[in-house]
Amino acid sequence: MLTRKQQELLLFIHERMKESGVPPSFDEMKDALDLASKSGIHRLITALEERGFIRRLPNRARALEVIKLPEAYASNQQQPRRGFSPSVIEGSLGKPPAAPPAPPKSAPVADNASVSVPVMGRIAAGVPISAIQNNTHDITVPLDMIGSGEHYALEVKGDSMIEAGIFDGDTVIIRNATTANPGDIIVALVDDEEATLKRFRRKGASIALEAANPAYETRIFGPDRVKIQGKLVGLIRRYH
C-alpha cells in the first residue's frame, strides 16, 4: 500500500532511470513532487525502501534501484512524467490536502449492549502508511467500550506501540476528535498524506509523535503539519 506521494516518487525515479539510466537527484525529486524541502524526499525514500519497492546501493552517491512497481502501474503500463497524476492504488488517501477524509458516523446500535462500528482500513504503528480510507466492513463492539461520540475502527500494522499493549494485527477503536491531551494515543495525519498511531506530546510550539517501542524515535513536527483525526478508546484482539 503506497500513499499518493510515495507512488509519484517511485514512478518518477523509475521513468528517469528508463530515460537516462541514472537516478534523479534529491533536488530534482523535490521539484517534481512540489515539496518545500528535501527532508520530505528522504522520508518518502525511506518508506519506499522499507516496503521493498526500492533499494539504496552502498558506496555510490545517488544510487537507487527500483525493485518493483505498483500493480496498478505495471498492469496499465502508463508513462508518467514530471507533473503526472498516476492512478492511486486502492487504499491511498488520494485526496486534496485541504480536505482530508473524515471518518463516518458510527452505524446504528445493533442491540442494547453493542454497536456497529465501521472499519476504515489500516493504520501504521511504525512507519506511517495511508489510513482512514473507505469503509471495508463493520465490526460489533460493546457499547460500554466507546461511550458517546462518533467512532471508527482501524487495523494496526506495525510494532511501534507494543509497550502500550497495541500489536500488529490488533483492531483499534477510535473516537473521532480533532484535539487531544498530552499522553493520549491518537490517529495523527502528517502533511495531509500519511497517518500513524502514536502518543501525543508537545515540545514547545511543536508536536511530538511518540512511539511505545524503544526501537523507534520520537518524531517532531511543526503544529501546521499534524492534524488529529481521533483518539484511541478501545482495542480488539483476535487469537487464532
C-alpha positions in Angstrom: 0.0 0.0 0.0 1.5 3.3 -1.1 0.5 6.9 -0.5 0.0 9.2 -3.4 3.3 10.9 -2.9 5.2 7.7 -2.4 3.8 6.3 -5.7 4.5 9.6 -7.5 8.2 9.5 -6.3 8.6 5.8 -7.2 7.3 6.3 -10.7 9.3 9.4 -11.2 12.5 7.6 -10.3 11.6 4.6 -12.5 10.9 6.8 -15.5 14.0 8.9 -15.1 16.2 5.7 -14.9 14.5 4.3 -18.0 15.4 7.5 -19.9 18.9 8.1 -18.7 20.0 5.1 -16.6 20.8 7.5 -13.7 18.5 8.1 -10.7 17.3 11.8 -10.3 18.9 14.0 -7.7 17.1 14.8 -4.5 16.6 18.4 -5.8 15.0 17.0 -8.9 12.8 14.7 -6.9 11.8 17.7 -4.6 10.9 19.8 -7.6 9.0 17.0 -9.4 6.8 16.4 -6.3 6.4 20.1 -5.5 7.8 19.6 -1.9 9.2 22.5 0.1 12.4 20.7 1.3 14.5 17.6 0.7 13.6 16.2 4.1 10.2 15.1 2.7 12.1 13.2 -0.1 14.3 11.4 2.5 11.1 10.3 4.3 9.4 9.1 1.2 12.5 7.1 0.0 12.9 5.5 3.5 9.2 4.4 3.3 9.6 3.0 -0.2 12.8 1.1 0.9 11.1 -0.3 3.9 8.2 -1.5 1.7 10.6 -3.2 -0.7 9.9 -1.0 -3.7 13.4 0.4 -4.0 16.9 -0.3 -2.7 19.8 2.0 -1.9 23.1 0.7 -3.3 26.0 1.1 -0.9 29.1 3.2 -1.6 27.5 5.0 -4.6 26.1 8.5 -4.5 22.5 8.9 -5.6 22.4 5.1 -6.3 18.9 3.8 -6.2 17.5 0.6 -7.7 13.7 0.2 -8.4 12.9 -3.4 -7.3 9.2 -3.5 -8.1 6.4 -1.2 -9.2 2.8 -0.8 -8.0 0.4 -3.4 -9.5 -1.8 -0.7 -10.9 1.0 0.9 -12.9 2.5 -2.4 -14.0 -0.8 -3.5 -15.4 -1.7 -0.3 -17.2 1.8 0.5 -18.5 1.3 4.2 -18.1 4.1 6.6 -18.9 4.1 9.4 -16.2 6.4 12.4 -16.3 7.0 15.3 -14.1 3.7 16.7 -13.1 1.9 13.5 -13.7 -1.2 12.2 -11.9 -0.9 8.4 -11.7 -3.8 6.2 -10.7 -3.7 5.9 -7.0 -3.6 2.4 -5.5 -6.7 1.4 -3.7 -6.3 2.4 -0.1 -4.3 5.6 -0.6 -5.7 8.8 0.8 -5.7 10.3 -2.7 -7.5 13.4 -1.5 -6.6 17.1 -1.9 -4.6 18.2 1.2 -7.1 20.9 2.1 -9.8 18.3 2.8 -8.6 15.1 4.4 -11.3 12.5 4.5 -13.3 12.4 7.7 -14.4 9.2 9.4 -18.1 8.5 9.0 -20.5 8.3 11.9 -20.9 5.1 13.8 -23.6 2.8 12.4 -26.8 2.4 14.3 -26.9 0.4 17.5 -27.1 -3.3 16.8 -28.7 -4.2 20.2 -28.9 -2.8 23.7 -25.3 -3.9 24.6 -23.3 -3.4 21.4 -22.9 -1.0 18.5 -21.7 -1.5 14.9 -18.5 0.5 14.0 -17.1 0.9 10.5 -13.6 -0.4 9.9 -11.8 2.2 7.8 -8.6 0.4 6.7 -5.2 0.1 8.2 -3.2 2.4 10.5 0.6 2.2 10.9 2.2 1.7 14.3 5.6 2.2 12.8 6.4 4.0 9.6 3.3 5.9 8.6 1.1 4.4 5.9 -2.2 5.5 4.4 -5.2 5.2 6.7 -8.7 6.5 7.1 -9.8 5.1 3.7 -13.1 3.6 2.6 -15.3 1.6 4.9 -14.2 -2.0 4.3 -16.6 -3.7 6.7 -18.2 -3.2 10.1 -17.5 -4.8 13.5 -19.7 -5.0 16.6 -18.2 -3.7 19.8 -19.5 -3.4 23.4 -21.4 -0.2 23.9 -19.7 0.5 27.2 -16.3 0.4 25.3 -16.9 3.5 23.3 -19.4 5.7 25.1 -20.8 8.8 23.3 -19.5 10.4 20.0 -18.6 9.2 16.6 -16.3 6.2 16.2 -14.4 4.1 13.6 -12.0 1.2 13.7 -8.6 0.7 12.1 -6.5 -2.4 11.7 -3.0 -2.0 13.2 0.1 -2.6 11.0 3.5 -2.4 12.8 5.1 -2.8 16.2 5.9 0.7 17.4 3.2 0.7 20.1 3.8 -2.7 21.6 4.7 -1.3 25.1 1.3 0.3 25.1 -0.2 -3.1 24.5 -1.0 -2.5 20.8 0.3 -5.2 18.5 0.4 -5.9 14.8 -3.0 -7.3 13.7 -5.0 -5.7 16.5 -8.1 -3.6 15.7 -8.2 -0.2 17.5 -11.4 1.7 18.2 -11.0 5.4 17.6 -13.3 8.3 18.8 -13.4 11.0 16.1 -11.7 14.1 17.5 -9.6 17.0 16.4 -7.9 17.8 19.7 -6.1 15.7 22.3 -4.3 16.0 25.7 -0.6 15.2 26.1 -0.3 11.4 26.7 -3.3 10.5 24.6 -2.8 7.9 21.9 -4.1 9.4 18.7 -4.5 8.9 14.9 -2.3 11.7 13.5 -2.4 12.8 9.9 1.0 14.1 8.9 1.4 16.5 6.0 -2.2 15.7 4.9 -0.8 12.5 3.4 0.2 9.8 5.9 -1.5 8.6 9.1 0.0 6.9 12.1 -0.9 5.8 15.6 1.2 7.4 18.2 1.2 9.0 21.7 0.6 12.8 21.5 3.1 15.1 23.2 4.0 18.8 22.9 7.6 20.1 22.6 7.2 23.8 22.9 5.3 25.0 19.9 5.9 21.7 18.1 4.0 18.4 18.2 5.8 15.2 19.1 4.5 11.8 18.0 5.9 9.3 20.5 6.3 5.6 19.9 5.9 3.0 22.6 8.9 0.9 21.5 12.5 2.0 22.2 13.4 0.9 18.7 11.5 3.9 17.2 12.4 7.6 17.6 10.0 10.3 18.7 9.2 12.4 15.6 8.8 16.2 16.0 6.7 18.2 13.6 5.5 21.8 13.4 1.9 22.3 14.5 0.7 23.0 11.0 2.0 19.6 9.7 -0.1 17.4 12.0 -3.9 17.0 12.2 -5.5 14.9 14.9 -8.1 12.5 13.4 -9.2 10.7 16.6 -8.3 9.3 20.0 -7.9 5.6 21.0 -10.7 4.4 23.2 -10.6 0.6 22.8 -8.8 -2.4 21.3 -9.9 -5.7 19.9 -7.6 -8.7 19.5 -8.3 -12.0 17.9 -6.4 -15.1 18.8 -6.0 -17.7 16.0 
